[in-house]
């Protein structure tokens, strides 16, 4: 949205015309410089390496609802996930 202030400020600042940036007229009749090509931005993900994780296997087990409730309650008490708790219990049981 152009205002009268835009006309005043653009008239006050008239940069010198150079051969590299020829001035053109936009539909409103105001002089503007030709767009310059910006340098490519660096890729922010280039330095990040994926985390090395141990190979895992998904295991689906059906358990009764009341056992799931006990597992969920214990996980909440220990402030951990049910998956972490089951992994620790399996490791403990298999030692």
N, CA, C and O of each residue as an XYZ file, in Angstrom:
380
protein
N       0.849     -1.163      0.000
C       0.000      0.000      0.000
C       0.902      1.234      0.000
O       1.578      1.518      0.989
N       0.905      1.951     -1.096
C       1.746      3.139     -1.212
C       1.056      4.324     -0.552
O      -0.167      4.458     -0.609
N       1.849      5.175      0.070
C       1.324      6.377      0.709
C       2.085      7.574      0.176
O       3.032      7.426     -0.597
N       1.675      8.739      0.583
C       2.382      9.959      0.190
C       3.788      9.968      0.758
O       4.698     10.540      0.158
N       3.977      9.328      1.929
C       5.307      9.262      2.524
C       6.255      8.487      1.624
O       7.430      8.840      1.518
N       5.760      7.424      0.967
C       6.607      6.653      0.067
C       7.132      7.551     -1.056
O       8.303      7.461     -1.425
N       6.262      8.423     -1.603
C       6.687      9.335     -2.665
C       7.723     10.336     -2.164
O       8.692     10.639     -2.860
N       7.514     10.845     -0.958
C       8.431     11.836     -0.389
C       9.797     11.207     -0.138
O      10.820     11.771     -0.525
N       9.820     10.038      0.508
C      11.088      9.401      0.827
C      11.815      8.918     -0.421
O      13.041      9.005     -0.483
N      11.098      8.415     -1.407
C      11.772      7.961     -2.620
C      12.311      9.147     -3.410
O      13.328      9.011     -4.091
N      11.663     10.301     -3.340
C      12.158     11.489     -4.040
C      13.384     12.058     -3.335
O      14.271     12.619     -3.979
N      13.433     11.912     -1.992
C      14.557     12.456     -1.241
C      15.824     11.640     -1.467
O      16.926     12.187     -1.412
N      15.691     10.377     -1.713
C      16.849      9.506     -1.912
C      16.904      9.077     -3.370
O      16.218      8.132     -3.759
N      17.682      9.732     -4.157
C      17.874      9.376     -5.549
C      19.295      8.880     -5.728
O      20.190      9.701     -5.931
N      19.555      7.561     -5.663
C      20.909      7.054     -5.828
C      21.393      7.296     -7.249
O      20.610      7.393     -8.195
N      22.716      7.391     -7.363
C      23.300      7.610     -8.680
C      23.089      6.387     -9.537
O      23.186      5.256     -9.060
N      22.799      6.616    -10.818
C      22.569      5.525    -11.748
C      23.917      4.986    -12.211
O      24.798      5.753    -12.598
N      24.075      3.663    -12.170
C      25.316      3.054    -12.617
C      25.038      2.199    -13.844
O      23.890      1.876    -14.147
N      26.110      1.838    -14.544
C      25.958      1.029    -15.743
C      25.545     -0.398    -15.382
O      24.916     -1.078    -16.193
N      25.893     -0.866    -14.166
C      25.577     -2.232    -13.768
C      24.097     -2.401    -13.406
O      23.535     -3.479    -13.599
N      23.470     -1.354    -12.888
C      22.091     -1.430    -12.480
C      21.265     -0.405    -13.248
O      21.036      0.695    -12.745
N      20.815     -0.741    -14.453
C      20.021      0.224    -15.207
C      18.664      0.429    -14.544
O      18.057     -0.512    -14.032
N      18.204      1.670    -14.563
C      16.914      1.983    -13.961
C      15.809      1.688    -14.962
O      15.942      1.940    -16.160
N      14.724      1.152    -14.441
C      13.556      0.874    -15.256
C      12.367      1.542    -14.600
O      12.445      1.967    -13.447
N      11.301      1.635    -15.304
C      10.078      2.232    -14.752
C       9.090      1.119    -14.445
O       8.843      0.251    -15.282
N       8.521      1.144    -13.235
C       7.481      0.180    -12.902
C       6.135      0.754    -13.338
O       6.079      1.899    -13.786
N       5.055     -0.008    -13.219
C       3.760      0.497    -13.683
C       3.334      1.805    -13.041
O       2.571      2.552    -13.653
N       3.794      2.114    -11.835
C       3.419      3.367    -11.183
C       4.258      4.532    -11.693
O       3.999      5.677    -11.323
N       5.250      4.272    -12.530
C       6.081      5.317    -13.085
C       7.263      5.689    -12.228
O       7.978      6.637    -12.554
N       7.497      4.974    -11.136
C       8.610      5.293    -10.256
C       9.850      4.562    -10.750
O       9.750      3.417    -11.191
N      11.017      5.197    -10.686
C      12.233      4.506    -11.104
C      12.603      3.416    -10.098
O      12.425      3.586     -8.892
N      13.114      2.308    -10.602
C      13.571      1.230     -9.734
C      14.780      0.575    -10.375
O      14.961      0.629    -11.592
N      15.592     -0.035     -9.555
C      16.780     -0.694    -10.069
C      16.424     -2.114    -10.480
O      15.489     -2.709     -9.945
N      17.166     -2.646    -11.419
C      16.954     -4.024    -11.855
C      17.333     -4.956    -10.713
O      18.299     -4.683     -9.999
N      16.600     -6.044    -10.522
C      16.923     -6.944     -9.407
C      18.275     -7.602     -9.597
O      18.644     -8.006    -10.699
N      19.007     -7.698     -8.492
C      20.315     -8.338     -8.531
C      20.170     -9.763     -8.036
O      19.300    -10.059     -7.217
N      21.023    -10.644     -8.534
C      21.005    -12.023     -8.101
C      21.700    -12.127     -6.751
O      22.823    -11.649     -6.586
N      21.029    -12.755     -5.783
C      21.592    -12.919     -4.449
C      22.507    -14.133     -4.430
O      22.279    -15.096     -5.163
N      23.544    -14.093     -3.596
C      24.413    -15.277     -3.490
C      23.625    -16.424     -2.859
O      22.715    -16.180     -2.067
N      23.958    -17.662     -3.194
C      23.213    -18.781     -2.620
C      23.423    -18.872     -1.114
O      24.521    -18.647     -0.606
N      22.348    -19.207     -0.416
C      22.424    -19.334      1.039
C      23.084    -20.665      1.382
O      22.880    -21.657      0.682
N      23.877    -20.693      2.460
C      24.491    -21.963      2.861
C      23.418    -22.920      3.375
O      22.418    -22.491      3.950
N      23.629    -24.204      3.167
C      22.693    -25.220      3.608
C      22.870    -25.437      5.108
O      23.939    -25.875      5.532
N      21.836    -25.139      5.939
C      21.988    -25.283      7.391
C      22.101    -26.738      7.830
O      22.555    -27.007      8.942
N      21.703    -27.670      6.991
C      21.722    -29.081      7.353
C      23.024    -29.764      6.937
O      23.237    -30.927      7.278
N      23.892    -29.072      6.214
C      25.101    -29.697      5.678
C      26.035    -30.192      6.783
O      26.705    -31.210      6.606
N      26.093    -29.498      7.908
C      27.030    -29.875      8.970
C      26.461    -30.921      9.924
O      27.197    -31.492     10.728
N      25.165    -31.174      9.841
C      24.549    -32.117     10.769
C      24.708    -33.542     10.257
O      24.454    -33.828      9.086
N      25.122    -34.410     11.131
C      25.280    -35.824     10.806
C      24.146    -36.598     11.478
O      23.747    -36.262     12.593
N      23.628    -37.624     10.816
C      22.592    -38.411     11.478
C      23.172    -39.163     12.666
O      24.322    -39.601     12.650
N      22.343    -39.300     13.699
C      22.789    -40.008     14.897
C      22.951    -41.484     14.582
O      22.126    -42.086     13.895
N      24.029    -42.052     15.097
C      24.222    -43.485     14.922
C      23.449    -44.191     16.026
O      23.709    -43.991     17.212
N      22.507    -45.012     15.621
C      21.697    -45.739     16.579
C      21.983    -47.224     16.431
O      22.342    -47.709     15.358
N      21.816    -47.917     17.526
C      21.968    -49.366     17.481
C      20.813    -49.928     16.653
O      19.710    -49.383     16.657
N      21.076    -51.002     15.959
C      20.029    -51.639     15.182
C      18.913    -52.094     16.117
O      19.178    -52.635     17.191
N      17.686    -51.879     15.714
C      16.549    -52.253     16.546
C      15.570    -53.087     15.740
O      15.578    -53.082     14.509
N      14.725    -53.802     16.471
C      13.664    -54.606     15.872
C      12.385    -54.268     16.616
O      12.372    -54.209     17.845
N      11.318    -54.048     15.877
C      10.032    -53.750     16.506
C       9.398    -55.052     16.953
O       9.372    -56.037     16.215
N       8.884    -55.039     18.189
C       8.243    -56.213     18.762
C       6.847    -55.802     19.209
O       6.699    -54.900     20.033
N       5.841    -56.446     18.680
C       4.462    -56.168     19.081
C       3.998    -57.284     19.988
O       4.084    -58.462     19.641
N       3.502    -56.903     21.159
C       3.047    -57.884     22.138
C       1.670    -57.459     22.621
O       1.446    -56.294     22.950
N       0.749    -58.418     22.659
C      -0.580    -58.147     23.214
C      -0.542    -58.444     24.702
O      -0.124    -59.522     25.125
N      -0.990    -57.457     25.502
C      -1.037    -57.648     26.957
C      -2.426    -57.257     27.450
O      -3.111    -56.468     26.798
N      -2.851    -57.799     28.592
C      -4.164    -57.427     29.136
C      -4.202    -55.948     29.528
O      -3.171    -55.347     29.829
N      -5.381    -55.388     29.518
C      -5.571    -53.966     29.809
C      -5.057    -53.615     31.200
O      -4.398    -52.589     31.369
N      -5.346    -54.448     32.202
C      -4.897    -54.115     33.557
C      -3.375    -54.175     33.687
O      -2.800    -53.432     34.483
N      -2.715    -55.042     32.925
C      -1.248    -55.052     32.932
C      -0.711    -53.786     32.255
O       0.291    -53.224     32.699
N      -1.362    -53.344     31.200
C      -0.969    -52.092     30.543
C      -1.148    -50.911     31.493
O      -0.317    -50.003     31.524
N      -2.234    -50.925     32.269
C      -2.473    -49.847     33.235
C      -1.366    -49.800     34.292
O      -0.896    -48.725     34.662
N      -0.955    -50.983     34.774
C       0.127    -51.043     35.763
C       1.443    -50.538     35.151
O       2.200    -49.804     35.785
N       1.687    -50.947     33.917
C       2.904    -50.516     33.221
C       2.905    -49.002     33.015
O       3.922    -48.342     33.229
N       1.772    -48.463     32.603
C       1.660    -47.017     32.379
C       1.852    -46.248     33.678
O       2.525    -45.218     33.699
N       1.261    -46.745     34.764
C       1.397    -46.078     36.065
C       2.842    -46.088     36.537
O       3.340    -45.074     37.026
N       3.526    -47.227     36.395
C       4.925    -47.314     36.808
C       5.793    -46.399     35.949
O       6.710    -45.758     36.463
N       5.515    -46.332     34.643
C       6.282    -45.453     33.750
C       6.088    -43.991     34.152
O       7.044    -43.215     34.143
N       4.859    -43.612     34.504
C       4.604    -42.233     34.957
C       5.366    -41.949     36.242
O       5.959    -40.881     36.396
N       5.349    -42.906     37.166
C       6.048    -42.740     38.440
C       7.546    -42.537     38.214
O       8.171    -41.696     38.860
N       8.109    -43.308     37.299
C       9.544    -43.224     37.011
C       9.888    -42.136     35.985
O      11.056    -41.920     35.663
N       8.867    -41.467     35.485
C       9.041    -40.409     34.473
C       9.831    -40.905     33.259
O      10.815    -40.297     32.838
N       9.373    -42.006     32.727
C       9.978    -42.588     31.537
C       8.850    -43.103     30.647
O       7.683    -43.075     31.037
N       9.195    -43.567     29.468
C       8.173    -44.100     28.570
C       7.945    -45.576     28.869
O       8.790    -46.247     29.463
N       6.789    -46.062     28.445
C       6.506    -47.483     28.621
C       7.514    -48.316     27.843
O       7.930    -49.371     28.319
N       7.911    -47.872     26.668
C       8.888    -48.616     25.864
C      10.212    -48.747     26.592
O      10.791    -49.833     26.636
N      10.702    -47.646     27.169
C      11.965    -47.710     27.922
C      11.842    -48.643     29.118
O      12.759    -49.409     29.416
N      10.713    -48.576     29.796
C      10.500    -49.422     30.955
C      10.483    -50.901     30.551
O      11.089    -51.730     31.229
N       9.803    -51.233     29.467
C       9.756    -52.622     29.009
C      11.151    -53.093     28.606
O      11.524    -54.225     28.914
N      11.928    -52.252     27.925
C      13.297    -52.631     27.554
C      14.133    -52.937     28.795
O      14.862    -53.928     28.831
N      14.024    -52.078     29.813
C      14.795    -52.295     31.052
C      14.335    -53.559     31.765
O      15.158    -54.305     32.297
N      13.036    -53.804     31.780
C      12.521    -55.008     32.428
C      12.984    -56.264     31.689
O      13.334    -57.258     32.326
N      12.988    -56.232     30.366
C      13.457    -57.376     29.589
C      14.947    -57.639     29.834
O      15.359    -58.786     30.007
N      15.743    -56.578     29.847
C      17.175    -56.737     30.117
C      17.388    -57.341     31.515
O      18.205    -58.246     31.688
N      16.649    -56.834     32.504
C      16.765    -57.321     33.869
C      16.375    -58.813     33.947
O      17.052    -59.615     34.590
N      15.265    -59.155     33.274
C      14.754    -60.531     33.336
C      15.686    -61.502     32.612
O      15.756    -62.672     32.987
N      16.392    -61.048     31.597
C      17.240    -61.947     30.807
C      18.672    -62.021     31.320
O      19.471    -62.773     30.761
N      19.025    -61.283     32.348
C      20.386    -61.357     32.909
C      20.564    -62.595     33.751
O      21.643    -62.819     34.299
